[in-house]
Amino acid sequence: MLKLFVGDVMKSPGKLLALCLVVYLATMSFFVGLFLFLVAIHWVRKQIMLKAKAFEAAEAEAARERANEVREQALKADAKPAEQVEPVSVAVAQVTPVRQYARSAVVIPMKKTGTHD
């Protein structure tokens, strides 16, 4: 709002007169000057917070971009070795499968009777 008021001061004589009147009152009255000083501090603080939020948003966006790039590089690195591996012939690479036994209903664990025989 302050930018709109001060930016159009030279285009409108009414706004120029109002601004001159406010500055005159600020120089003559301690309370008007104090009020304008507090308004200026509030405006500066608001602008700093807006800049800080914009900076944090830019950092977050940059972090997301870096994470996406790292993820894409990792996906490309995983995809390249799979493409580079040559298919091994079946006769050469005969690996015996590891036997895995499953528990069946036929196998019953022995009950412990408490004797040490």
N, C-alpha and C positions, 0 to 999 in steps of 0.2 A: 504494500500500500504506500509505503514511504517513497519507493521508486516511482510509482505513478504520480504522486503529488509533486515530488521534486523534479521529475523528468519533464513534466508539462508546464513548469513554472514560466518559462520564457515564452510559451505559446499563448498563455492566457494572462491578461493583465489582472484579473480578479485573484487568481492564484498567487501571482507575484505580490500583490498588495497584502494578501492574507499571510504569506510567508514573512514579509517585512514586518507586519504587525506582531507576529509571534516572536520574531527575533527582538523587536523593540521591547515587548513585554518581558522577555527573558532577561534583557539587560537591565531593566528597571526594577523587576521584582525577583527577590530571592526564591520565592516559592514556585513561580513559573519557570525559572531557570532550573530549579531542582527537579521539577516535574519533567521538563524536557530532557534533563540529564538521565533520569530514570528510564524514560521512554527510549532513549538512545542506547542505554545499556541493555534493556530488554531486546531491542531489535538486533544488536550485535550478537547477543547470546543466542538468539533464535537462528541467525544466519550461520553461526559456528556449528550449532547442532545439525542444521541441514547439511552443511558441508561434511560433517563427520559421518552422518548416515549415508551420504552418497559415497564417501570413501570406503566405508565398511561394505556397502553393496558391491562396489567395484572389486574389492579384495575377495569377497565371497564368490563373485562371478569368475575371477581369475583362478581361484582355488578349484572351482568346478571344472573349468577348462583343463587345468593341469591334471586333475583326476581322470577326466575323460581321455586325455592323451595317454596317460600311463596305462589305463585300462585297454585302450586300443592297441598300444604297443605290446602289452602282455598277450592279448588275443592273437596278434600277428605272430608273436614269438612262439606261441603254442601251435599255431596252424602250420608254420613253416617246417618244423621237424616232422610232422605227420606227412606232409607233402614230399619231403626229401627222402623219406625212408622208402627203400626199394622193396617191392614184395619179394619175400623169400619163398623159394620153391618148397613144396610140401614134402618132397623127399629129403631135403637137407634139414629142415627144421621140424623133425618129429620129436616132440617133447612128450614124455609120458605124463599123463595127468596125475595130479596129486589125489590120492584117495581120501575121500571124506566119508566117514561113517556116520550114519544117522542112528539115533536111538529108535529101536523098533519095539513093538509090543512083546516080541518073543524074549527079548533080553530082560530078565528080572533081576534086580540087585539082591544079593543074599542078605538075609537078616542077620544081624549080629546077636549072638546068643549070650555073649558075655564071657565065654570061655576063651582061654588062650591056647587052644590046641592047634 
